[in-house]
C-alpha cells in the first residue's frame, strides 16, 4: 500500500550506508541511493545505518559534554565568542531566540497546520533554554576568505585534556556518515555523486551539541529549543516523534542548504525540542544522573544540515 501525506509511517526510512560503501556500483546500492533521495523528498529526514559508528565513541563524547555543560556559568562564559556571532565556542542558555517567533514565513507555516500538529506556542517564549557548543570540523580553504567568522580557530576549554581528540573522533564519525548520505542522495536524484559534497568542501561543518538543565527547565511543555527549521516535524505537516534504533544508526535531516541546492525539491524540516511526558518519565527513572539533557543537535555539514540523534 502506498504511503500518502495523510498516512505517514511512525518511523523514518532506514538507509544502509554499508551497502553503498561496499560497492556503489551494485543494484542494491542503487536501490539504497534511490531510497535516500525519496526519504529526503518525502520526509526531509532519514535514519542511516553506518557500521563505522562506535557506541564507545558516542559515550565518550556524551560524557565529555555532560561534564563540560555542568560547569558554573561564569566558567562557561570564558568560552563565548559573541564577537564572531557565536560561530565557535559556547552559546549560553537564554541567548538564542527561535526564528519562528518572529519570522513571517515560518508563522504562516504554523498557521496552516492543523491545531493538533502545531508546535508549542512561542508567544511568551523569549529565548531558548539550551546551551550549545560549536566545534568546527571543516577544512581550512586554501585561499583568502571573505567570511572569517566561519573559519575561526576552535575554542578548547580548559580542564579537558581529551577535548580535541574526543570531539575530532566523534565529529569525524558524523562527518563520514553525512558525506555518505549526501553522495547517495545525489546519485538517487540522478546527479554526480560529489554534487553536494564538492559544494560544501570548505564549509565549517559544525559539531554542535546542546544541553539543557532540567533542574531549571524540567516542567512539562518547557521549550528547550523553539520551533525552527534546521526533526520531529517533517515536510508532510505531520508531527512525528522520531526514535533512532539502538546500535550503529544516526538520524539525518535536510536543512536549508540542501533545500536551496535541490531547488526546493527537498524541504528543510522544522522541529522543536520540548519537555514532554517521556522526558519527565526518564527523569523519574533516574536516566539522567545530573538532570541535564545533552543531545547531539548538530548543525553538521555545510550542505546537508543537520545531523542529530
DOLOPA-470791 format. One line per field, with one value per residue (C-alpha): residue number from 1; residue in three letters; chain; x, y, z. Coordinates in nm, 3 decimals, always signed. Example, Ala and Ser with C-alpha at 12.3 -4.5 7.8 and 13.67 -1.06 7.14 Angstrom:
resi <- [1 / 2]
resn <- [ala / ser]
chain <- [A / A]
x <- [+1.230 / +1.367]
y <- [-0.450 / -0.106]
z <- [+0.780 / +0.714]
This chain:
resi <- [1 / 2 / 3 / 4 / 5 / 6 / 7 / 8 / 9 / 10 / 11 / 12 / 13 / 14 / 15 / 16 / 17 / 18 / 19 / 20 / 21 / 22 / 23 / 24 / 25 / 26 / 27 / 28 / 29 / 30 / 31 / 32 / 33 / 34 / 35 / 36 / 37 / 38 / 39 / 40 / 41 / 42 / 43 / 44 / 45 / 46 / 47 / 48 / 49 / 50 / 51 / 52 / 53 / 54 / 55 / 56 / 57 / 58 / 59 / 60 / 61 / 62 / 63 / 64 / 65 / 66 / 67 / 68 / 69 / 70 / 71 / 72 / 73 / 74 / 75 / 76 / 77 / 78 / 79 / 80 / 81 / 82 / 83 / 84 / 85 / 86 / 87 / 88 / 89 / 90 / 91 / 92 / 93 / 94 / 95 / 96 / 97 / 98 / 99 / 100 / 101 / 102 / 103 / 104 / 105 / 106 / 107 / 108 / 109 / 110 / 111 / 112 / 113 / 114 / 115 / 116 / 117 / 118 / 119 / 120 / 121 / 122 / 123 / 124 / 125 / 126 / 127 / 128 / 129 / 130 / 131 / 132 / 133 / 134 / 135 / 136 / 137 / 138 / 139 / 140 / 141 / 142 / 143 / 144 / 145 / 146 / 147 / 148 / 149 / 150 / 151 / 152 / 153 / 154 / 155 / 156 / 157 / 158 / 159 / 160 / 161 / 162 / 163 / 164 / 165 / 166 / 167 / 168 / 169 / 170 / 171 / 172 / 173 / 174 / 175 / 176 / 177 / 178 / 179 / 180 / 181 / 182 / 183 / 184 / 185 / 186 / 187 / 188 / 189 / 190 / 191 / 192 / 193 / 194 / 195 / 196 / 197 / 198 / 199 / 200 / 201 / 202 / 203 / 204 / 205 / 206 / 207 / 208 / 209 / 210 / 211 / 212 / 213 / 214 / 215 / 216 / 217 / 218 / 219 / 220 / 221 / 222 / 223 / 224 / 225 / 226 / 227 / 228 / 229 / 230 / 231 / 232 / 233 / 234 / 235 / 236 / 237 / 238 / 239 / 240 / 241 / 242 / 243 / 244 / 245 / 246 / 247 / 248 / 249 / 250 / 251 / 252 / 253 / 254 / 255 / 256 / 257 / 258 / 259 / 260 / 261 / 262 / 263 / 264 / 265 / 266 / 267 / 268 / 269 / 270 / 271 / 272 / 273 / 274 / 275 / 276 / 277 / 278 / 279 / 280 / 281 / 282 / 283 / 284 / 285 / 286 / 287 / 288 / 289 / 290 / 291 / 292 / 293 / 294 / 295 / 296 / 297 / 298 / 299 / 300 / 301 / 302 / 303 / 304 / 305 / 306 / 307 / 308 / 309]
resn <- [unk / unk / unk / unk / unk / unk / unk / unk / unk / unk / unk / unk / unk / unk / unk / unk / unk / unk / unk / unk / unk / unk / unk / unk / unk / unk / unk / unk / unk / unk / unk / unk / unk / unk / unk / unk / unk / unk / unk / unk / unk / unk / unk / unk / unk / unk / unk / unk / unk / unk / unk / unk / unk / unk / unk / unk / unk / unk / unk / unk / unk / unk / unk / unk / unk / unk / unk / unk / unk / unk / unk / unk / unk / unk / unk / unk / unk / unk / unk / unk / unk / unk / unk / unk / unk / unk / unk / unk / unk / unk / unk / unk / unk / unk / unk / unk / unk / unk / unk / unk / unk / unk / unk / unk / unk / unk / unk / unk / unk / unk / unk / unk / unk / unk / unk / unk / unk / unk / unk / unk / unk / unk / unk / unk / unk / unk / unk / unk / unk / unk / unk / unk / unk / unk / unk / unk / unk / unk / unk / unk / unk / unk / unk / unk / unk / unk / unk / unk / unk / unk / unk / unk / unk / unk / unk / unk / unk / unk / unk / unk / unk / unk / unk / unk / unk / unk / unk / unk / unk / unk / unk / unk / unk / unk / unk / unk / unk / unk / unk / unk / unk / unk / unk / unk / unk / unk / unk / unk / unk / unk / unk / unk / unk / unk / unk / unk / unk / unk / unk / unk / unk / unk / unk / unk / unk / unk / unk / unk / unk / unk / unk / unk / unk / unk / unk / unk / unk / unk / unk / unk / unk / unk / unk / unk / unk / unk / unk / unk / unk / unk / unk / unk / unk / unk / unk / unk / unk / unk / unk / unk / unk / unk / unk / unk / unk / unk / unk / unk / unk / unk / unk / unk / unk / unk / unk / unk / unk / unk / unk / unk / unk / unk / unk / unk / unk / unk / unk / unk / unk / unk / unk / unk / unk / unk / unk / unk / unk / unk / unk / unk / unk / unk / unk / unk / unk / unk / unk / unk / unk / unk / unk / unk / unk / unk / unk / unk / unk / unk / unk / unk / unk / unk / unk / unk / unk / unk / unk / unk / unk]
chain <- [A / A / A / A / A / A / A / A / A / A / A / A / A / A / A / A / A / A / A / A / A / A / A / A / A / A / A / A / A / A / A / A / A / A / A / A / A / A / A / A / A / A / A / A / A / A / A / A / A / A / A / A / A / A / A / A / A / A / A / A / A / A / A / A / A / A / A / A / A / A / A / A / A / A / A / A / A / A / A / A / A / A / A / A / A / A / A / A / A / A / A / A / A / A / A / A / A / A / A / A / A / A / A / A / A / A / A / A / A / A / A / A / A / A / A / A / A / A / A / A / A / A / A / A / A / A / A / A / A / A / A / A / A / A / A / A / A / A / A / A / A / A / A / A / A / A / A / A / A / A / A / A / A / A / A / A / A / A / A / A / A / A / A / A / A / A / A / A / A / A / A / A / A / A / A / A / A / A / A / A / A / A / A / A / A / A / A / A / A / A / A / A / A / A / A / A / A / A / A / A / A / A / A / A / A / A / A / A / A / A / A / A / A / A / A / A / A / A / A / A / A / A / A / A / A / A / A / A / A / A / A / A / A / A / A / A / A / A / A / A / A / A / A / A / A / A / A / A / A / A / A / A / A / A / A / A / A / A / A / A / A / A / A / A / A / A / A / A / A / A / A / A / A / A / A / A / A / A / A / A / A / A / A / A / A / A / A / A / A / A / A / A / A / A / A / A / A / A / A / A / A / A / A / A / A / A / A / A / A]
x <- [+0.000 / +0.143 / +0.203 / +0.022 / +0.087 / -0.205 / -0.095 / +0.268 / +0.451 / +0.563 / +0.919 / +1.154 / +1.310 / +1.640 / +1.917 / +2.206 / +2.525 / +2.730 / +2.575 / +2.678 / +3.027 / +3.079 / +3.024 / +2.840 / +2.800 / +2.570 / +2.191 / +2.150 / +2.349 / +2.148 / +1.829 / +1.960 / +2.053 / +1.702 / +1.560 / +1.778 / +1.663 / +1.297 / +1.317 / +1.458 / +1.196 / +0.907 / +1.009 / +1.308 / +1.491 / +1.607 / +1.787 / +2.122 / +2.299 / +2.678 / +2.892 / +3.177 / +2.981 / +3.120 / +2.899 / +3.206 / +3.299 / +2.946 / +2.953 / +3.290 / +3.152 / +2.835 / +3.030 / +3.257 / +2.963 / +2.777 / +3.086 / +3.150 / +2.798 / +2.771 / +3.030 / +2.925 / +2.806 / +3.100 / +3.337 / +3.140 / +3.125 / +3.502 / +3.438 / +3.188 / +3.281 / +2.991 / +3.218 / +3.216 / +2.843 / +2.888 / +3.014 / +3.276 / +3.268 / +2.971 / +2.632 / +2.474 / +2.110 / +1.861 / +2.078 / +1.939 / +1.583 / +1.398 / +1.348 / +0.981 / +0.898 / +0.915 / +0.971 / +0.653 / +0.706 / +0.750 / +0.447 / +0.241 / +0.355 / +0.234 / -0.100 / -0.162 / -0.114 / -0.395 / -0.416 / -0.310 / +0.002 / +0.125 / +0.433 / +0.411 / +0.310 / +0.614 / +0.422 / +0.565 / +0.893 / +1.186 / +1.498 / +1.584 / +1.664 / +1.964 / +2.340 / +2.528 / +2.888 / +3.010 / +3.318 / +3.441 / +3.524 / +3.584 / +3.892 / +4.055 / +4.022 / +4.347 / +4.250 / +4.164 / +3.805 / +3.559 / +3.387 / +3.645 / +3.379 / +3.307 / +3.672 / +3.779 / +4.002 / +3.819 / +3.781 / +3.936 / +3.804 / +4.050 / +4.049 / +3.954 / +4.273 / +4.079 / +3.863 / +4.016 / +4.064 / +3.709 / +3.549 / +3.752 / +3.681 / +3.304 / +3.283 / +3.462 / +3.217 / +2.928 / +3.101 / +3.173 / +2.812 / +2.669 / +2.903 / +2.800 / +2.432 / +2.499 / +2.663 / +2.380 / +2.115 / +2.292 / +2.305 / +1.944 / +1.848 / +2.040 / +2.331 / +2.704 / +2.798 / +3.003 / +2.739 / +2.665 / +2.991 / +3.201 / +2.977 / +3.047 / +3.415 / +3.534 / +3.224 / +3.262 / +3.084 / +2.986 / +2.963 / +2.704 / +2.599 / +2.335 / +2.245 / +1.956 / +1.943 / +1.626 / +1.655 / +1.566 / +1.363 / +1.216 / +0.847 / +0.619 / +0.595 / +0.908 / +1.056 / +1.424 / +1.461 / +1.176 / +1.025 / +1.269 / +1.396 / +1.731 / +1.325 / +1.035 / +0.843 / +0.884 / +0.769 / +0.447 / +0.294 / +0.261 / +0.439 / +0.645 / +0.831 / +1.144 / +1.323 / +1.650 / +1.713 / +1.978 / +2.318 / +2.509 / +2.238 / +2.223 / +1.940 / +2.000 / +1.778 / +1.774 / +1.845 / +1.837 / +2.146 / +2.008 / +1.671 / +1.834 / +2.063 / +1.770 / +1.560 / +1.306 / +1.252 / +1.386 / +1.244 / +1.428 / +1.243 / +1.111 / +1.149 / +1.128 / +1.282 / +1.041 / +0.993 / +0.718 / +0.584 / +0.869 / +1.124 / +0.960 / +0.932 / +1.303 / +1.389 / +1.168 / +1.357 / +1.695 / +1.807 / +1.984 / +2.209 / +2.253 / +1.914 / +2.081 / +1.978 / +2.267 / +2.183 / +2.376 / +2.188 / +2.448 / +2.424 / +2.670 / +2.782 / +2.758 / +2.546 / +2.337 / +2.218 / +2.173 / +2.280 / +2.109 / +2.036]
y <- [+0.000 / +0.338 / +0.598 / +0.928 / +1.259 / +1.190 / +0.839 / +0.863 / +0.583 / +0.647 / +0.552 / +0.704 / +0.502 / +0.335 / +0.370 / +0.123 / +0.317 / -0.002 / -0.140 / +0.173 / +0.177 / -0.189 / -0.138 / +0.170 / +0.011 / -0.273 / -0.274 / -0.300 / +0.020 / +0.197 / +0.098 / +0.242 / +0.565 / +0.598 / +0.526 / +0.801 / +1.056 / +0.954 / +0.973 / +1.325 / +1.436 / +1.280 / +1.339 / +1.571 / +1.318 / +0.959 / +0.713 / +0.589 / +0.270 / +0.305 / +0.027 / +0.274 / +0.446 / +0.340 / +0.332 / +0.381 / +0.696 / +0.823 / +0.753 / +0.926 / +1.228 / +1.243 / +1.207 / +1.491 / +1.715 / +1.642 / +1.728 / +2.041 / +2.184 / +2.105 / +2.376 / +2.707 / +2.974 / +3.204 / +2.928 / +2.852 / +3.220 / +3.221 / +3.010 / +3.254 / +3.434 / +3.676 / +3.896 / +3.614 / +3.557 / +3.254 / +3.059 / +2.891 / +2.814 / +2.814 / +2.984 / +3.005 / +2.938 / +3.220 / +3.367 / +3.232 / +3.311 / +3.074 / +3.206 / +3.112 / +3.351 / +3.645 / +3.514 / +3.572 / +3.282 / +3.042 / +3.182 / +3.127 / +2.764 / +2.721 / +2.885 / +2.641 / +2.337 / +2.155 / +2.266 / +1.920 / +1.937 / +2.279 / +2.334 / +2.479 / +2.845 / +3.074 / +3.388 / +3.408 / +3.242 / +3.481 / +3.273 / +2.903 / +2.720 / +2.546 / +2.580 / +2.489 / +2.446 / +2.497 / +2.298 / +2.332 / +2.015 / +2.192 / +2.208 / +2.549 / +2.692 / +2.740 / +3.098 / +3.423 / +3.403 / +3.691 / +3.520 / +3.499 / +3.434 / +3.100 / +2.999 / +3.095 / +2.863 / +2.630 / +2.714 / +2.450 / +2.473 / +2.449 / +2.143 / +1.890 / +1.731 / +1.487 / +1.762 / +1.782 / +1.408 / +1.328 / +1.599 / +1.506 / +1.133 / +1.165 / +1.456 / +1.260 / +0.970 / +1.206 / +1.381 / +1.048 / +0.940 / +1.269 / +1.280 / +0.925 / +1.019 / +1.329 / +1.113 / +0.859 / +1.129 / +1.287 / +0.956 / +0.885 / +1.216 / +1.130 / +1.365 / +1.311 / +1.162 / +1.466 / +1.721 / +1.814 / +1.724 / +1.934 / +2.236 / +2.206 / +2.117 / +2.419 / +2.469 / +2.497 / +2.163 / +2.237 / +1.975 / +2.140 / +1.951 / +2.118 / +2.079 / +2.189 / +2.194 / +2.002 / +2.104 / +2.452 / +2.374 / +2.031 / +2.123 / +1.971 / +2.177 / +2.376 / +2.486 / +2.397 / +2.487 / +2.672 / +2.569 / +2.626 / +2.478 / +2.306 / +1.688 / +1.571 / +1.784 / +1.693 / +1.835 / +1.633 / +1.863 / +1.578 / +1.568 / +1.252 / +1.173 / +1.033 / +0.743 / +0.601 / +0.225 / +0.113 / +0.041 / +0.198 / +0.431 / +0.808 / +1.045 / +1.281 / +1.577 / +1.801 / +2.168 / +2.494 / +2.442 / +2.117 / +2.282 / +2.553 / +2.318 / +2.090 / +2.381 / +2.319 / +1.954 / +1.861 / +2.078 / +2.168 / +2.013 / +2.203 / +2.079 / +2.177 / +2.039 / +2.036 / +1.864 / +1.604 / +1.307 / +1.085 / +1.336 / +1.352 / +0.973 / +0.939 / +1.180 / +0.985 / +0.668 / +0.830 / +0.808 / +1.142 / +1.143 / +1.519 / +1.606 / +1.757 / +1.663 / +1.658 / +1.595 / +1.589 / +1.873 / +1.909 / +2.166 / +1.948 / +1.968 / +2.292 / +2.135 / +1.883 / +2.036 / +1.886 / +1.555 / +1.469 / +1.166]
z <- [+0.000 / -0.092 / +0.178 / +0.132 / +0.301 / +0.534 / +0.626 / +0.721 / +0.899 / +1.255 / +1.167 / +0.914 / +0.631 / +0.724 / +0.466 / +0.469 / +0.405 / +0.439 / +0.120 / -0.068 / +0.081 / -0.003 / -0.376 / -0.504 / -0.849 / -0.743 / -0.797 / -0.419 / -0.372 / -0.642 / -0.459 / -0.131 / -0.310 / -0.450 / -0.104 / +0.041 / -0.214 / -0.178 / +0.202 / +0.194 / -0.059 / +0.132 / +0.494 / +0.496 / +0.713 / +0.732 / +0.955 / +0.828 / +0.929 / +0.937 / +1.088 / +1.142 / +1.418 / +1.757 / +2.066 / +2.286 / +2.091 / +2.136 / +2.510 / +2.548 / +2.364 / +2.574 / +2.898 / +2.792 / +2.705 / +3.028 / +3.232 / +3.031 / +3.045 / +3.418 / +3.493 / +3.650 / +3.410 / +3.481 / +3.372 / +3.056 / +2.970 / +2.914 / +2.604 / +2.449 / +2.128 / +2.067 / +1.855 / +1.599 / +1.616 / +1.845 / +1.543 / +1.762 / +2.132 / +2.367 / +2.348 / +2.693 / +2.772 / +2.713 / +2.438 / +2.113 / +2.005 / +1.772 / +1.421 / +1.415 / +1.698 / +1.457 / +1.102 / +0.899 / +0.659 / +0.949 / +1.130 / +0.816 / +0.807 / +1.165 / +1.084 / +0.800 / +1.024 / +1.193 / +1.559 / +1.679 / +1.462 / +1.568 / +1.785 / +2.133 / +2.137 / +2.122 / +2.221 / +2.572 / +2.484 / +2.497 / +2.427 / +2.421 / +2.744 / +2.595 / +2.588 / +2.273 / +2.168 / +1.812 / +1.715 / +1.358 / +1.167 / +0.838 / +0.621 / +0.602 / +0.249 / +0.055 / -0.030 / +0.147 / +0.267 / +0.286 / +0.580 / +0.860 / +1.126 / +0.957 / +0.972 / +1.322 / +1.524 / +1.758 / +2.126 / +2.351 / +2.708 / +2.995 / +3.217 / +2.950 / +2.815 / +2.594 / +2.445 / +2.098 / +2.047 / +2.163 / +1.952 / +1.645 / +1.680 / +1.718 / +1.476 / +1.207 / +1.252 / +1.192 / +0.903 / +0.733 / +0.764 / +0.637 / +0.341 / +0.254 / +0.268 / +0.057 / -0.211 / -0.201 / -0.226 / -0.522 / -0.708 / -0.616 / -0.776 / -1.094 / -1.020 / -0.993 / -0.654 / -0.549 / -0.647 / -0.285 / -0.114 / -0.352 / -0.287 / +0.083 / +0.066 / +0.266 / +0.480 / +0.859 / +0.925 / +1.282 / +1.551 / +1.775 / +2.088 / +2.303 / +2.668 / +2.890 / +3.270 / +3.355 / +3.719 / +3.596 / +3.286 / +3.356 / +3.370 / +3.108 / +2.789 / +2.870 / +2.539 / +2.523 / +2.156 / +1.991 / +1.658 / +1.373 / +1.051 / +1.053 / +1.326 / +1.483 / +1.236 / +0.872 / +0.544 / +0.542 / +0.800 / +1.048 / +1.382 / +1.425 / +1.746 / +1.590 / +1.755 / +1.628 / +1.657 / +1.903 / +1.755 / +1.470 / +1.346 / +1.302 / +1.224 / +0.930 / +0.850 / +0.546 / +0.603 / +0.416 / +0.201 / +0.064 / +0.009 / -0.200 / -0.392 / -0.480 / -0.599 / -0.324 / -0.418 / -0.074 / +0.201 / +0.521 / +0.813 / +1.114 / +1.467 / +1.831 / +2.149 / +2.442 / +2.774 / +2.732 / +2.928 / +2.809 / +2.938 / +3.279 / +3.291 / +3.213 / +3.494 / +3.732 / +3.649 / +3.710 / +3.348 / +3.379 / +3.682 / +3.689 / +3.539 / +3.236 / +2.887 / +2.643 / +2.281 / +1.958 / +1.798 / +1.531 / +1.256 / +1.079 / +0.720 / +0.533 / +0.260 / +0.449 / +0.774 / +1.025 / +1.175 / +1.502 / +1.709]
